[in-house]
Each structure stands twice: as structure tokens, then as C-alpha cells.
Amino acid sequence: MQLIDELTDEYVPSRIPSTHPLHEPQLLTAARREQFRQMAKASRLAKQAAERGEAAASIHPIYTPRLDPNELMPLVEPRGLTSLSLFSGGGGLDLGFERAGFTHLASYEWMDDAGKTLELNRPNWEVHRGEAGDVQAVDWRRFKGQVDVLHGGPPCQPFSMAGKQRGALDPRDMWPEFVRAVKTIKPRTFVGENVAALSTARFAEYVEQIILSPLSAEYHIQRVTLHAHEFGVPQLRKRIFFVGFRRKADARNWTRPAATHYRPGTKPVEGLAPTMGIRQALGLPDVGIDDLSPTIRSGLSGPRHTTSIVNSVAAAKRFRALQIWG
Ligand SMILES: C[S@@+](CC[C@H](N)C(=O)[O-])C[C@H]1O[C@@H](n2cnc3c(N)ncnc32)[C@H](O)[C@@H]1O
């Protein structure tokens, strides 16, 4: 019945207007939209009832959510080194470098709300947001010689499987801007992070021409691929990191970060802790199954402009198997 609906009904636009030029709205029929609306409403009402203490007693023990970085991430004493953040987003890399003992110099992020989030949480930080945070218009000379680590994850949609993999042809490709900042500021080290697809043969020439070739005269560059779950994050998240050192000695002293955790449900590894599953992290009932969540995309800046975390068939399947309504 639903399939026939999908074939015969007209697609209707969302009531929420899109403001992003690259937005490609989801095509949904009125019936499908209504179905989603009803599911959201039922879920909201159930949550409100639970909060009033009116829900039925749980048949399973309920986990306590474990999401607090203060509890989960190591904290290193300040080490007298500075960090500068480009493409700061919600501040994941910024927070990591802060906890690793670096002194934060500034963040640049063109999405205003993301920048405001950083300001609210770190009133002492210098945050450039909105138009002022657009890295394309920044004169980086004021930071020259002052930065120990310049870090950033330029938008990954030009390279990710979820995007159209248009690489340099994609207007969102900001790697040239990352390279421009490094060349002007000349930080002691840089860390550029992106989706693992950037290390595939398809983008080999891109990586060589746009990232490695302009920087390798001045930097010793190493490339590592890391899985978030190797460091305790309950998510399938594989990322490539380009780490560049101006000094040969720094490059020689650096080694790939060693895993601290092993994947839940696999053979324990001596000396490593198990990564918690996503149900445990979210504080859902312990129903005897748990695993890593599918990759959570930065949906708000993606072409689909969606806040949904169910952004692929694979993700939907995985959430279903974990008994989580995405
Ligand atoms: C992959 S996210 C980075 C996430 C970040 N590393 C974190 O840990 O939360 C890329 C970010 O770059 C921002 N961005 C894209 N183009 C930009 C530009 N021209 N100037 C500044 N920020 C930009 C996007 O809004 C997005 O927040």
C-alpha cells in the first residue's frame, strides 16, 4: 500500500524552508511525511509521559548516559604550545587539543550557530564566526610564527560517499584554503583531517596536487587512517589525518597514536578497554545487544541539509538492528 502511495502520490515540500544554496530536499509524499510526523509525535508523548513518571516500568536495566568529555577524555596539563583551529564546527578538534594541553589561539567557522556554541562554552576563546569566520577572506599574516599546531577538518562532502565525490569541482572544497593558511602562518605542525575516501585511488591525484605538492617542500608529511572506536568513541568513523612537521626532528619523534580501546563484541585485547556501545553511551535499556553506531554525518552542512542521523540505507539497517529509532 505504501509503495503504491509512493508511486502515485505527488511529492510535497517540507514545511521547514531551506536556506542553504546546496540543499537537496528529501522527496517525500504527503502520506510518508504524515507517517513521520505521527511517529515523532508518539515518541514525544511517550517521552513526556516517562518524564512525568507515568511510563510502564522498564523490563530491562537502564544505562546511565555516558557522554561527558570530562569523564571520558584524558586531560593533559598545559604544555606551553599553541593551537589554531580552522573549520571549527562544534569544536571537536578544538576540544581535543585543549584537553591535550594546547593553548587555544582562535577558531574560524562560517556557520554562525556553530560559532555561537563555541563562544557560549568557551567565553575566553577568540571565535570568528559567520562572515568573519569564513577562512576564504582571512589574512593569516597576524598568526605568522605564533602557531605550534594549525588544525582543521575541511568540509568532507566533496570527497565523501554521501556527497557526489566531485573533489576540486565542488564549491565546498576548502583544502586549498587550508594549504594557504599553512603556507602563510608556517606553523610548526599541521593536522588536517578528512573522510577516508580521500585516501582512495580516485583522489590520489587531487591529494598530490592540492595538498602534498604545495606543502612538501616545507613540511615532512605523514598520513594515518584512524578509527574513532580505537579511542573509545562508540561510532563507526574512519578518518584520514595528514600530519605535517616543519622540523625533521619533530617528524622523527612522532608516532601514530596507539589504540586505547578495542571494538565491543570482538576479542578483548590485553591492555585495552572495550569501547562502549551506542545504547550504553545514550543511556538506553540494556537489551543484550549493543554495538557501534553508524557514522553520524555533519548533516547540517551537507547537501541534504537534514538533522536526521538516518542518512543511508546502511545506517537505517544498523539502527534497526540495535533497536534504536534513529
Ligand atoms: C567537517 S566540519 C569540521 C568539524 C570539526 N573539525 C569538529 O571537530 O567539530 C567542517 C566545518 O567547516 C565549516 N566551513 C565550511 N566552509 C567554511 C569556510 N569557508 N570558512 C569557515 N568554515 C567553513 C563548516 O560549516 C563545518 O562546520
The ligand as an SDF file (V2000), in Angstrom:
LIG
                    3D

 27 29  0  0  0  0  0  0  0  0999 V2000
   33.8270   18.5930    8.8200 C   0  0  0  0  0  0  0  0  0  0  0  0
   33.3080   20.0160    9.6680 S   0  0  0  0  0  0  0  0  0  0  0  0
   34.5680   20.1970   10.8780 C   0  0  0  0  0  0  0  0  0  0  0  0
   34.1830   19.6580   12.2150 C   0  0  0  0  0  0  0  0  0  0  0  0
   35.1640   19.9990   13.3130 C   0  0  0  0  0  0  0  0  0  0  0  0
   36.5080   19.5540   12.9990 N   0  0  0  0  0  0  0  0  0  0  0  0
   34.7330   19.4060   14.6350 C   0  0  0  0  0  0  0  0  0  0  0  0
   35.5300   18.6850   15.2250 O   0  0  0  0  0  0  0  0  0  0  0  0
   33.6110   19.6560   15.0870 O   0  0  0  0  0  0  0  0  0  0  0  0
   33.6890   21.3070    8.5290 C   0  0  0  0  0  0  0  0  0  0  0  0
   33.2660   22.6790    9.0020 C   0  0  0  0  0  0  0  0  0  0  0  0
   33.7750   23.6600    8.1020 O   0  0  0  0  0  0  0  0  0  0  0  0
   32.8530   24.7250    8.0580 C   0  0  0  0  0  0  0  0  0  0  0  0
   33.1700   25.5230    6.8630 N   0  0  0  0  0  0  0  0  0  0  0  0
   32.9140   25.2220    5.5790 C   0  0  0  0  0  0  0  0  0  0  0  0
   33.3690   26.1720    4.7630 N   0  0  0  0  0  0  0  0  0  0  0  0
   33.9500   27.1140    5.5560 C   0  0  0  0  0  0  0  0  0  0  0  0
   34.6060   28.3520    5.2980 C   0  0  0  0  0  0  0  0  0  0  0  0
   34.7540   28.8180    4.0620 N   0  0  0  0  0  0  0  0  0  0  0  0
   35.1000   29.0440    6.3480 N   0  0  0  0  0  0  0  0  0  0  0  0
   34.9510   28.5880    7.6120 C   0  0  0  0  0  0  0  0  0  0  0  0
   34.3280   27.4230    7.9180 N   0  0  0  0  0  0  0  0  0  0  0  0
   33.8400   26.6980    6.8970 C   0  0  0  0  0  0  0  0  0  0  0  0
   31.5100   24.0360    8.0460 C   0  0  0  0  0  0  0  0  0  0  0  0
   30.4810   24.9150    8.4420 O   0  0  0  0  0  0  0  0  0  0  0  0
   31.7540   22.8810    9.0290 C   0  0  0  0  0  0  0  0  0  0  0  0
   31.3840   23.2530   10.3320 O   0  0  0  0  0  0  0  0  0  0  0  0
  1  2  1  0
  2  3  1  0
  2 10  1  0
  3  4  1  0
  4  5  1  0
  5  6  1  0
  5  7  1  0
  7  8  2  0
  7  9  1  0
 10 11  1  0
 11 12  1  0
 11 26  1  0
 12 13  1  0
 13 14  1  0
 13 24  1  0
 14 15  1  0
 14 23  1  0
 15 16  2  0
 16 17  1  0
 17 18  1  0
 17 23  2  0
 18 19  1  0
 18 20  2  0
 20 21  1  0
 21 22  2  0
 22 23  1  0
 24 25  1  0
 24 26  1  0
 26 27  1  0
M  CHG  2   2   1   9  -1
M  END
$$$$
